[in-house]
Amino acid sequence: MARTVTLSAAAVLALGGGAGWLVGSSALDAGTGTVVLAAGIAVTVWLVVVGSRDAAERPMERWRSRRLLRLAVVGLIAIVGCSALLGFTPYGELAVPLGFGVIGALLVPASSLLGDRTYLLLGAALLLLAALGAFLALNSVGQLYPRGLVGLGAGALLWAASAYRSGLVARLRGTHYR
């Protein structure tokens, strides 16, 4: 019998934050980057565990999950295709800001699809971070700004959204989210 794996929105956001943190820590020096990456892995695992506790409590309708999957596939194709094309140009350093900009842009329709405005705010914040990273990438040398700043910043934003979705922020304030 086939078993389905269910991930909550908080766990998906935590995994996205971990991916962003991985990209950002790769721009740092070897020793510092390893320590930052290890801390990021610990935070990601902790948020996935905390966020997965209520994954089966709120199932999503099949049509919503299909549309979300379609958005994810379109985003993945756009990120991979545009990053590959940017690699052939002198603007290859824009690949990371472009990738997180695509994720931010796709969170806007996902917000209305899921009926939660926090995704709209997260998408707007990721778009602003991507624009800032692209601006800094074009005006600087090296990978610290386009990869480090954007990756670590996006990771922190996605982790904050995961903590909010999992109810950690509400628990710290003494209220309940849901």
N, C-alpha and C positions, 0 to 999 in steps of 0.2 A: 504494500500500500504506500502511495506517495505521501510524503509529509511536506507541508508548506512551512516556510520560515517567515515569521512575521517580525518586522522591525517597526518600532514606533518612530514618529517624526523626530523625536528628541535623539534617538539613536542614529538616525540618518544624518541629522545636523552635526552630531558629535563626530561621526566618521568623516564628514566633509571638512570639519574643523581640523581633524587630524591630518587629512590630505593637504590642506592649506599650510598647516604647520610644518609638514614634511618638506614642501616646496620652499617655504621660507627659511627653514634651517639649513637647506642645502647651499644657500648663498653665504653662510657664515664660515669662519675658519674651521678647520677640522676638529680641534678640541672643543671649542665653544659650540659649534654646530652639533656635535655628538651629545653634549650635555643638554642643550636646548631640545634636541630631538627626543631624548630619553624622557625629559619632563613632559613633552607633548604627547608621547605615547601613553604615559601614565594617566594624564588628564583625559585623553580620548577613551581609554579603556574604562576609567571610572565613570565618565559620562554615559558611555554606551550601556554599562551595567545598570546605572541608576535610571537611565531613560528607557530601558527595555522592560522594566518591571510591569508596566501596564499596557504592553503591546497588544495583547489579545482582548483587552477590555473595550476598545473602541474600533471595531472593524470599519473599513472604508468600503463604499459601494464599488462594484466592479467597474462601472463606467468611469468613475473618478480615477481609479488606479490605472486604467488603460490610458487615459489622457495624461496622467502624470508620467507614465512610462514613455509615452510618445514625446513629451517635452524633454525628458531625460535623454532619449535617443537623439533627438534633434540637437540638443545642446552638446552631446558628446561628438557628434559628427561635425558640428560647427567649430568646436574647440580644436579637434584633431586636424581638420582640414585647413583652418585658418593658421594654426601654428605651423603646419607643414609649409604652407605658402609663404609665411613670414620668414621661414628659414632660408628661403631662396633670395631674400631681399636684405638690404643692410639694416632693416628694422626688426631683426629677430628678437631683440630684447623686449619687444612689446607682446610676446606670446603669453607670458604669465598674466599681465594686466588684462589682456584681451580675454583670456580664459575665465578669469573671475568676473569680468564685465559681462560675459555671456551668461554665467551662472546668476549674476544679479538681475540681468534682464529677464531670464526665465523664471525667476522667483516672483516677478510681478504678475504674470498670468496664473502662476500656481497659487498665488494669494487669493485670487477670486475663485479659483477652482476649489480650494480647500475651505474658503470662507473664513480666513484668518488674516487680519491686517498685519500681524507681526511679520509675515513673510514679505509684505510690501515694504515695510521699513527695512528689513534685512536686505532685500534686493536693492533698494535705493542706497543704502550704506555701502554695499559691495560695488555698485556702479560708481559712487563717488571715490571710493578707495582705488578702483581700477583706473579712473581718470587721473587721479593724483599720481599713481604709480607710472602711468604712461607719460605724463608730463615730466616727472622726475627722470624717467628712463631716457627721454630724448635730450635732457639737459645735463646728463651726468655720464660718467664712465664707470663701468663695472656692473655687477649683478646685485649689489646690495639693495638698491631702491626698487628695481622692477621685480626682483624675485624675493628678496628678504622682507622689505616693508610690506609689499602686497600680500605675500604668502602668510607671514606671521599675523598681519592685520586681519586678513580674511579668516584665518584660523581662529583668532580671538573672537571675532564677530560671530562666527558659526558656533563656537562653544558657548558664548553668552546666550545665543538663541536656543541652544540645546538645554542649557540650564534653566532658562525661562519655561520652555515647553515641558520639561520633566517635572517642574514644580519646585526646583531647588530654590529659586529666587523667592517664590511665595512662602516657602518654609522658613527662609531666613527672615522674612518680614512678619511671619506669624499668620499669614492668610493662606487661602487655598486657591489653586488655579484649576479650572475646568469649567 
